[in-house]
Each structure stands twice: as structure tokens, then as C-alpha cells.
């Protein structure tokens, strides 16, 4: 339970709530993808990341698990299909549902993209020691659990 006298840094809370922190990370990630000659966006990366871990999920599942609405997800999958990184396959059980699969090209991209995203996170976390990071990660997990 939080001490009622705790006074949160309202500017930090504002930066988190209005997305400034994630926006700054996304900008850096986009720049790092471009430097590494990876033709993907941070938004496309979120879809690829999920597929690298759960290939063949439904489009609806991708929406839910990446916190995107259906039109945004359709747009992202269309873009990834045009790049030859994923394919849609209609479900055998439900013709209204599509399963999304990585292509070989999408699978091969994983190690390089993971290296770039890891480097971006290291840049974002520069100056923070391991104890602070463990506490921050646990704090964010609890906040996320409280709100979902």
C-alpha cells in the first residue's frame, strides 16, 4: 500500500501518461532501425516480436496482445505482407478469422532486429544500475497488472 503522504512527481506521471517516454523510445528505435538498414517501424516491430514468440496466432489475438485496434492491426499486417515478412492464412475453423505467419524472410530478420532493439533499450537505460532496473521493472509489472 502506498504511503498517503507520498508525493508523486507530477511531471514524470504526465510524461508517462501522455506517452512522451514511449514516444522518445520509439523515435530512437526508428532511427536505430534506419541506421541498421532495417525497413521496419517500431509499430511493425511489436507485431513481429509477438509472432517470433507465437507464430500463427489469429489477427484478433494480435490485436488483443499488442493493444491495437482492428483497423490499426490490419494496416500493420498489410504493410508487413507487402514487405514479404508475414502472410495471412484464413482459419480452417472460422473463415472470418485469419492466422498470421512469419515468412522465411520475417524469421531471418529476428536476430538483427533483436540486437537493434536491445541496443536501443541500453541507450534508454544508460546510467541506471541493476538494482534500480530490477525495481523499475517490478514496479511497471505491478502497475500494468493493476490496470489490465
C-alpha positions, -999 to +999 in steps of 0.1 A: +000+000+000+013+034-009+020+059+019-007+086+017+020+112+022+038+100-009+040+129-034+044+116-070+064+137-094+035+150-114+058+159-144+070+124-146+035+110-143+024+134-171+053+123-193+043+086-188+006+092-193+009+113-224+033+088-240+064+110-240+086+082-227+074+057-252+075+083-279+111+090-272+120+053-272+100+048-305+119+077-321+152+063-311+142+028-322+131+041-356+164+059-360+184+028-350+164+006-374+172+030-402+209+031-393+209-007-393+191-007-427+161-024-413+130-013-432+105-017-403+089+007-379+086+003-341+049-004-346+057-032-371+084-045-347+057-050-319+038-074-343+070-092-354+081-096-318+049-113-309+050-135-340+086-146-333+073-159-300+038-171-311+038-176-349+004-184-364-018-166-340-051-150-352-053-114-362-077-108-333-053-123-308-026-100-322-049-070-316-055-081-280-019-089-271-004-058-287-031-034-275-041-023-310-075-018-326-086-039-356-080-012-383-045-004-370-036-041-369-050-046-404-028-018-416+003-031-399-002-066-413-008-052-448+025-033-445+043-064-433+028-085-461+040-060-487+075-063-473+072-101-475+076-106-438+042-122-429+014-140-446-023-142-437-040-176-439-077-180-434-087-202-405-100-236-414-124-235-385-136-199-389-135-183-423-138-149-407-106-153-389-070-151-403-039-166-388-007-146-393+025-164-400+061-152-405+077-159-438+112-171-440+123-135-447+105-125-415+121-152-394+156-144-407+152-108-396+148-117-359+184-117-347+193-084-363+161-067-351+166-080-316+201-067-315+189-032-325+161-032-300+184-044-273+209-016-281+181+010-281+170-002-246+205+000-234+207+036-247+175+044-229+186+029-197+221+043-196+232+053-162+208+030-143+223+003-122+209-032-120+191-027-086+173+003-099+163-015-131+150-046-113+129-023-090+116-003-120+107-034-140+088-049-110+071-015-104+060-014-140+047-050-139+026-042-108+012-010-125+004-030-156-013-058-137-033-033-116-047-017-148-053-047-170 
